[in-house]
């Protein structure tokens, strides 16, 4: 007589139940770790900027750029999705020594500034505080 082999009693039958909790735990720890790392990095940058002196220097605006990021979330079918777009604005200044620094600014400040503008740049660490344009001929 041929022995009956139970197909549900296979060594691979419990594979999903054994592996899934490990994969889930690793993904949870990784995502949680990235969130904590981002928070620590942000607090560190904030603390660094606060420890720097507020400086006002003569500078020239040499370039402007934007960074647009978009994320889309689908909700089960092609008819329901949510999109989110965010834009960050960056301007690069050149100081009298020839050194350049790129600072993040608001959209309003980005729109008011023009490449080639010269004036007094006020900043603290990597934090943009303002730019007072020199007006020639007035």
Steps between C-alpha positions, in 0.01 A plus 500: 500500500623851411524724804269801490690828477309790648548803267425737788781360713782626279812669640419801276143524626594721797757699304277807465403492866864469602649760264231770487537614863876535451459703179228715657718568807802594286292738286339658809838556667647642177215748443491600867880542494485726193236718665707531819816570295323779306372656821845492662659645187243783490547583868879490451477746207270728700739490797800567274331802340402640840862477619631697200531879498261706289712639216432768242733498200514654156393236250380442145218263410654269239234233449153382592354152486192310607450141606153359433402170658175318438343205671187311397298259709256261333196375688428162340380608157590741222226748591608587854847636559656781694789711371723733695759731351750707697758749379812617677679815387877545508715802425877516469691806612863587435675709764793738444759226573359294209345237727149388412218387725164353413212585730142381511242781477123540491316513170424868558869588547593285200260697282633837618866425434666517159829347388763774494355689797761645733447604856526409866432135584408417859525137609564281803677173425296352216191705586406782260389811689473758223652683207497877459554584135727791404315741277735684263421842361252606764 
